[in-house]
Protein backbone atom coordinates (compact mmCIF):
# COMPACT_ATOMS: atom_id res chain seq x y z
CA UNK A 1 0.00 0.00 0.00
CA UNK A 2 1.17 3.50 -0.82
CA UNK A 3 2.75 5.13 2.28
CA UNK A 4 0.74 8.28 1.59
CA UNK A 5 -2.50 6.30 1.87
CA UNK A 6 -1.32 4.82 5.15
CA UNK A 7 -0.52 8.31 6.44
CA UNK A 8 -3.94 9.58 5.40
CA UNK A 9 -5.66 6.66 7.16
CA UNK A 10 -3.63 7.24 10.34
CA UNK A 11 -4.51 10.96 10.32
CA UNK A 12 -8.20 10.19 9.82
CA UNK A 13 -8.19 7.66 12.67
CA UNK A 14 -6.34 10.00 15.02
CA UNK A 15 -8.54 13.00 14.23
CA UNK A 16 -11.69 10.90 14.41
CA UNK A 17 -10.67 9.50 17.79
CA UNK A 18 -9.89 13.02 19.02
CA UNK A 19 -13.29 14.34 17.91
CA UNK A 20 -15.24 11.45 19.44
CA UNK A 21 -13.30 11.61 22.71
CA UNK A 22 -13.64 15.37 22.93
CA UNK A 23 -17.39 15.32 22.29
CA UNK A 24 -17.90 12.53 24.83
CA UNK A 25 -15.96 14.39 27.54
CA UNK A 26 -17.72 17.68 26.87
CA UNK A 27 -21.15 16.05 27.01
CA UNK A 28 -20.30 14.07 30.14
CA UNK A 29 -18.88 17.14 31.84
CA UNK A 30 -21.81 19.28 30.77
CA UNK A 31 -24.29 16.77 32.20
CA UNK A 32 -22.59 16.88 35.61
CA UNK A 33 -22.35 20.68 35.51
CA UNK A 34 -26.07 21.05 34.75
CA UNK A 35 -26.87 18.64 37.59
CA UNK A 36 -24.77 20.73 39.98
CA UNK A 37 -26.71 23.92 39.26
CA UNK A 38 -29.44 23.08 41.76
CA UNK A 39 -27.01 22.19 44.56
CA UNK A 40 -24.22 24.75 44.33
CA UNK A 41 -26.34 27.78 45.43
CA UNK A 42 -26.52 26.21 48.89
CA UNK A 43 -22.71 26.50 49.05
CA UNK A 44 -22.43 30.06 47.77
CA UNK A 45 -24.36 32.62 45.72
CA UNK A 46 -21.85 33.16 42.93
CA UNK A 47 -19.84 30.58 40.98
CA UNK A 48 -17.19 31.25 38.35
CA UNK A 49 -16.61 28.60 35.69
CA UNK A 50 -14.00 27.78 33.07
CA UNK A 51 -12.70 24.82 31.10
CA UNK A 52 -9.00 24.08 31.63
CA UNK A 53 -8.21 22.28 28.39
CA UNK A 54 -10.49 19.52 27.11
CA UNK A 55 -10.53 17.30 30.20
CA UNK A 56 -10.81 19.59 33.24
CA UNK A 57 -13.59 22.00 34.25
CA UNK A 58 -13.22 24.32 37.23
CA UNK A 59 -15.92 25.96 39.33
CA UNK A 60 -14.94 28.36 42.11
CA UNK A 61 -17.02 29.95 44.85
CA UNK A 62 -14.87 32.71 46.33
CA UNK A 63 -17.31 33.70 49.07
CA UNK A 64 -18.90 30.48 50.26
CA UNK A 65 -21.31 29.97 53.13
CA UNK A 66 -20.33 28.49 56.48
CA UNK A 67 -18.68 25.98 57.06
CA UNK A 68 -16.78 27.02 53.92
CA UNK A 69 -14.93 30.19 53.19
CA UNK A 70 -14.00 29.16 49.65
CA UNK A 71 -14.71 26.09 47.54
CA UNK A 72 -13.11 25.00 44.28
CA UNK A 73 -14.67 22.13 42.36
CA UNK A 74 -12.81 20.35 39.58
CA UNK A 75 -14.29 17.90 37.12
CA UNK A 76 -11.31 15.87 35.92
CA UNK A 77 -12.17 13.57 33.04
CA UNK A 78 -10.04 10.79 31.62
CA UNK A 79 -8.18 12.08 28.51
CA UNK A 80 -10.33 10.22 26.01
CA UNK A 81 -9.48 12.55 23.13
CA UNK A 82 -5.90 11.26 22.74
CA UNK A 83 -5.65 7.48 22.32
CA UNK A 84 -2.20 6.91 23.81
CA UNK A 85 -2.87 9.23 26.74
CA UNK A 86 -6.07 7.33 27.47
CA UNK A 87 -4.14 4.05 27.52
CA UNK A 88 -1.46 5.48 29.81
CA UNK A 89 -4.05 7.02 32.15
CA UNK A 90 -5.90 3.70 32.36
CA UNK A 91 -2.71 1.97 33.54
CA UNK A 92 -2.15 4.82 36.01
CA UNK A 93 -5.60 4.28 37.53
CA UNK A 94 -6.92 7.63 36.34
CA UNK A 95 -10.72 7.76 36.22
CA UNK A 96 -13.29 10.53 35.93
CA UNK A 97 -12.80 12.31 39.24
CA UNK A 98 -14.68 15.01 41.12
CA UNK A 99 -12.32 17.09 43.26
CA UNK A 100 -13.34 19.47 46.03
CA UNK A 101 -10.75 21.86 47.49
CA UNK A 102 -12.07 23.84 50.40
CA UNK A 103 -10.96 26.59 52.72
CA UNK A 104 -12.99 26.09 55.90
CA UNK A 105 -14.29 28.52 58.50
CA UNK A 106 -12.93 26.15 61.18
CA UNK A 107 -9.74 24.42 59.95
CA UNK A 108 -8.97 20.85 61.06
CA UNK A 109 -6.69 20.49 64.08
CA UNK A 110 -4.41 17.90 62.43
CA UNK A 111 -3.00 16.85 59.08
CA UNK A 112 -3.80 13.48 57.56
CA UNK A 113 -3.93 11.75 54.20
CA UNK A 114 -6.33 8.95 53.31
CA UNK A 115 -5.94 7.62 49.79
CA UNK A 116 -6.30 4.72 47.42
CA UNK A 117 -2.74 3.85 46.32
CA UNK A 118 -4.11 2.42 43.06
CA UNK A 119 -5.59 5.76 41.97
CA UNK A 120 -3.44 8.33 40.17
CA UNK A 121 -4.08 11.18 42.62
CA UNK A 122 -3.97 8.98 45.71
CA UNK A 123 -0.65 7.43 44.72
CA UNK A 124 0.92 10.86 44.17
CA UNK A 125 -0.38 12.21 47.49
CA UNK A 126 0.88 9.21 49.48
CA UNK A 127 4.28 9.52 47.85
CA UNK A 128 4.54 13.18 48.83
CA UNK A 129 3.74 12.68 52.50
CA UNK A 130 5.88 9.54 52.68
CA UNK A 131 8.82 11.76 51.71
CA UNK A 132 8.08 13.80 54.86
CA UNK A 133 8.42 10.73 57.03
CA UNK A 134 4.72 10.34 57.86
CA UNK A 135 3.51 7.13 59.45
CA UNK A 136 1.27 4.81 57.45
CA UNK A 137 -1.30 2.09 58.06
CA UNK A 138 -4.19 0.43 56.18
CA UNK A 139 -7.63 1.84 56.85
CA UNK A 140 -10.77 0.20 55.43
CA UNK A 141 -9.12 -0.74 52.16
CA UNK A 142 -7.31 2.58 51.78
CA UNK A 143 -3.98 3.87 53.12
CA UNK A 144 -3.95 6.32 56.02
CA UNK A 145 -0.90 8.51 56.63
CA UNK A 146 -0.28 11.05 59.38
CA UNK A 147 2.70 12.83 60.96
CA UNK A 148 4.63 10.79 63.49
CA UNK A 149 2.86 10.57 66.83
CA UNK A 150 -0.56 11.48 65.38
CA UNK A 151 -1.70 8.18 63.87
CA UNK A 152 -4.08 7.35 66.73
CA UNK A 153 -5.65 10.81 66.54
CA UNK A 154 -5.94 10.52 62.76
CA UNK A 155 -7.67 7.15 63.08
CA UNK A 156 -10.10 8.50 65.66
CA UNK A 157 -10.82 11.50 63.43
CA UNK A 158 -11.63 9.31 60.44
CA UNK A 159 -13.82 7.06 62.57
CA UNK A 160 -15.78 10.17 63.55
CA UNK A 161 -16.02 11.31 59.92
CA UNK A 162 -17.04 7.91 58.54
CA UNK A 163 -20.79 8.55 58.51
CA UNK A 164 -20.69 11.97 56.78
CA UNK A 165 -18.09 10.59 54.37
CA UNK A 166 -20.33 7.68 53.38
CA UNK A 167 -23.30 9.99 52.91
CA UNK A 168 -21.29 11.96 50.36
CA UNK A 169 -19.76 9.01 48.48
CA UNK A 170 -19.24 5.26 49.03
CA UNK A 171 -15.84 5.42 47.32
CA UNK A 172 -12.86 7.72 47.84
CA UNK A 173 -9.70 8.14 45.83
CA UNK A 174 -8.34 10.66 48.32
CA UNK A 175 -9.34 12.65 51.40
CA UNK A 176 -6.84 15.16 52.74
CA UNK A 177 -7.01 17.31 55.87
CA UNK A 178 -4.58 20.18 56.36
CA UNK A 179 -4.19 22.91 58.94
CA UNK A 180 -2.84 25.00 56.05
CA UNK A 181 -4.76 25.77 52.84
CA UNK A 182 -6.62 24.04 51.37
CA UNK A 183 -8.00 22.64 54.63
CA UNK A 184 -10.02 19.89 52.97
CA UNK A 185 -9.47 18.11 49.67
CA UNK A 186 -11.68 15.28 48.43
CA UNK A 187 -11.25 13.13 45.31
CA UNK A 188 -14.22 10.89 44.52
CA UNK A 189 -15.89 9.33 41.47
CA UNK A 190 -18.54 11.30 39.62
CA UNK A 191 -21.95 10.94 41.28
CA UNK A 192 -24.80 9.12 39.62
CA UNK A 193 -26.62 12.21 38.42
CA UNK A 194 -29.71 10.23 37.39
CA UNK A 195 -30.37 8.84 40.86
CA UNK A 196 -28.78 11.45 43.15
CA UNK A 197 -30.38 14.68 44.30
CA UNK A 198 -27.92 17.56 43.90
CA UNK A 199 -29.26 19.51 46.88
CA UNK A 200 -28.84 16.49 49.17
CA UNK A 201 -25.42 15.78 47.67
CA UNK A 202 -24.05 19.23 48.40
CA UNK A 203 -25.77 19.13 51.77
CA UNK A 204 -23.72 16.01 52.51
CA UNK A 205 -20.57 17.84 51.42
CA UNK A 206 -21.45 20.73 53.74
CA UNK A 207 -22.08 18.33 56.66
CA UNK A 208 -18.73 16.63 56.07
CA UNK A 209 -16.93 19.98 56.03
CA UNK A 210 -18.71 20.98 59.25
CA UNK A 211 -17.68 17.70 60.90
CA UNK A 212 -14.07 18.25 59.85
CA UNK A 213 -14.05 21.55 61.72
CA UNK A 214 -15.32 20.02 64.96
CA UNK A 215 -12.57 19.66 67.53
CA UNK A 216 -13.90 16.57 69.32
Secondary structure, 3 states (H helix, E strand, C coil): CCHHHHHHHHHHHHHHHHHHHHHHHHHHHHHHHHHHHHHHCCCCCCCEEEECCCCEEEEEECCCCCCEEEEEEEEECCCCCCHHHHHHHHHHCCCCEEEEEEEECCCCCCCEEEECCCCHHHHHHHHHHHCCCCEEEEECCEEEEECCCCHHHHHHHHHHHHHHHHHHCCCCCEEEECCCCCCEEEEEECCCCCCCCHHHHHHHHHHHHHHHHCCC
